[in-house]
Amino acid sequence: MPALLDELKRDIKFQVSCFKNNYFINFSRDYSSYDCCWPLEINEKNKSEHLLWFEHHLEDQFQSSNNIIPPRKYRTNNNLNDSLFTSTKSRAVLERAFLEKGAYITTLPNELQGSMRPLGFEKYHSLGFGSLFFTYRNIANNCPLVLWWGDLDQEESHPFSKWHPLLPRKIN
């Protein structure tokens, strides 16, 4: 490929420049900054029945797998260098709301897909990827479920009819 580019540069005079405007950190081992939804631990008595159900489901999934890495549930650090939220309190409120309602959404289908998580699809055992990146064209399925899951145009018996997405996905 580089040889092809060199050949093109000889025939067509052009210059390629790369730049970054924003840099989103989604590496969960970096506890100083994390630019996706990853909620703080919630007191057991303050969890909804849907969230308790999903946590048990996640543990069952993990136990039945051959994975040795335990599920990634809650973060313990509340001192993030936050570039996406105005305060740690506003971050906690949004993450908790997305988690609770996402856990509710996971109870709606008759059969839960293996990678469906309250905070977005993810193959690893976790509460979800939690991406907050989307465009006017579409939203990824690794964003929290409350943002994209559901469709009120479905017939009433369909699980999608039970939730109105804030940013509906456009399926190809």
C-alpha positions as a printed Julia matrix, in Angstrom:
172×3 Matrix{Float64}:
   0.0     0.0     0.0
   2.76    2.56    0.76
   4.28    1.92   -2.67
   0.91    2.63   -4.27
   0.64    5.9    -2.35
   4.13    6.91   -3.44
   3.17    6.19   -7.03
  -0.02    8.22   -6.72
   1.88   11.12   -5.14
   4.15   11.28   -8.17
   1.25   11.47  -10.6
  -1.14   13.53   -8.5
   0.22   16.23   -6.26
  -1.61   16.06   -2.94
  -0.84   16.2     0.74
  -2.5    14.23    3.55
  -2.78   15.75    7.02
  -4.13   14.02   10.08
  -5.35   15.72   13.21
  -7.49   14.95   16.21
 -10.13   17.16   17.67
 -11.16   15.02   20.63
  -9.67   11.95   22.19
 -12.06    9.6    24.03
 -10.61    7.24   26.61
 -12.41    3.91   26.94
  -9.68    1.84   28.56
 -11.19    0.76   31.88
  -7.83    0.13   33.55
  -7.05    3.85   33.4
  -8.85    4.99   36.54
  -7.92    8.64   36.08
 -10.17    9.18   33.07
 -12.93    7.21   31.36
 -15.11    8.77   28.67
 -17.9     6.18   28.61
 -20.66    5.34   31.06
 -19.32    3.28   33.95
 -21.4     3.83   37.09
 -20.3     3.91   40.68
 -21.36    1.05   42.96
 -24.99    1.3    44.03
 -26.04    0.29   47.51
 -27.81   -3.1    47.35
 -31.01   -1.78   48.97
 -31.21    1.06   46.4
 -31.07   -1.21   43.34
 -34.19   -1.88   41.32
 -35.48   -5.42   40.89
 -34.48   -5.2    37.21
 -30.89   -4.29   38.06
 -30.67   -7.07   40.64
 -32.02   -9.49   38.03
 -29.44   -8.36   35.47
 -26.56   -8.66   37.96
 -27.63  -12.24   38.75
 -27.95  -12.95   35.02
 -24.44  -11.56   34.48
 -23.01  -13.74   37.25
 -24.77  -16.81   35.82
 -23.37  -16.0    32.37
 -19.89  -15.69   33.84
 -20.16  -18.92   35.86
 -21.25  -20.89   32.79
 -18.38  -19.54   30.68
 -14.75  -20.6    30.72
 -13.68  -17.02   31.35
 -11.37  -16.42   34.31
 -11.74  -12.62   34.29
 -14.59  -11.64   36.63
 -17.36   -9.34   35.35
 -16.56   -5.61   35.27
 -19.49   -4.02   37.02
 -18.9    -0.82   38.94
 -16.05    1.63   39.17
 -14.7     2.54   42.57
 -13.02    5.83   41.65
 -15.17    8.96   41.73
 -12.25   11.29   40.99
 -12.11   11.11   37.22
 -10.56   13.84   35.07
 -13.87   14.36   33.36
 -14.14   16.08   30.0
 -17.69   14.95   29.14
 -19.65   15.91   32.26
 -20.01   19.17   34.15
 -19.52   17.48   37.53
 -19.06   14.1    39.15
 -22.59   14.41   40.54
 -24.15   14.95   37.09
 -22.14   12.0    35.78
 -23.4     9.76   38.6
 -27.03   10.79   37.99
 -26.86   10.08   34.24
 -25.0     6.78   34.62
 -27.42    5.55   37.28
 -30.47    6.48   35.19
 -29.03    4.82   32.08
 -28.12    1.71   34.1
 -31.5     1.36   35.84
 -33.57    1.9    32.7
 -31.18   -0.23   30.63
 -31.59   -3.07   33.14
 -35.37   -2.7    32.73
 -34.99   -2.91   28.93
 -32.98   -6.14   29.22
 -36.02   -7.77   30.84
 -38.33   -6.97   27.89
 -37.21   -9.49   25.23
 -38.37  -13.09   25.64
 -34.77  -14.25   25.24
 -31.88  -11.94   26.11
 -29.06  -11.85   23.56
 -25.73  -12.88   25.07
 -24.02   -9.52   24.59
 -26.99   -7.25   25.4
 -26.11   -5.1    28.4
 -27.88   -2.12   30.04
 -25.11    0.27   28.99
 -24.79   -1.09   25.45
 -23.75   -4.27   23.7
 -20.42   -5.78   24.74
 -19.04   -9.29   24.43
 -17.22   -9.14   27.78
 -19.01   -9.74   31.06
 -19.9    -6.22   32.18
 -22.75   -3.77   32.53
 -22.07   -2.66   28.95
 -19.62   -0.66   26.91
 -21.31    2.68   27.64
 -20.22    4.67   24.61
 -21.61    8.19   24.41
 -20.47    8.8    20.84
 -23.14    9.11   18.17
 -23.82   11.28   15.12
 -26.9    12.64   13.43
 -26.68    9.73   10.99
 -26.82    6.87   13.48
 -25.98    5.53   16.91
 -23.93    2.42   17.69
 -25.38   -0.5    19.63
 -22.6    -0.15   22.22
 -24.25    3.04   23.49
 -26.65    2.71   26.47
 -29.88    0.92   25.54
 -32.11    3.83   26.63
 -30.69    5.88   23.78
 -31.43    3.55   20.86
 -33.35    0.37   21.8
 -37.07    0.11   21.0
 -39.6     1.18   18.38
 -43.12    2.39   19.13
 -44.17    1.62   15.55
 -44.02   -2.11   16.33
 -47.17   -4.04   17.16
 -48.12   -3.88   20.84
 -47.05   -7.45   21.6
 -43.51   -6.87   20.31
 -40.84   -6.09   22.97
 -39.65   -3.03   20.98
 -43.05   -1.39   21.54
 -42.35   -1.14   25.29
 -39.66    1.56   25.02
 -39.33    4.73   22.97
 -35.66    5.31   22.06
 -34.26    8.79   22.52
 -32.09    8.41   19.37
 -33.55    5.6    17.23
 -31.06    3.48   15.28
 -31.26    3.23   11.52
 -30.82   -0.42   10.61
 -29.24   -1.2     7.21
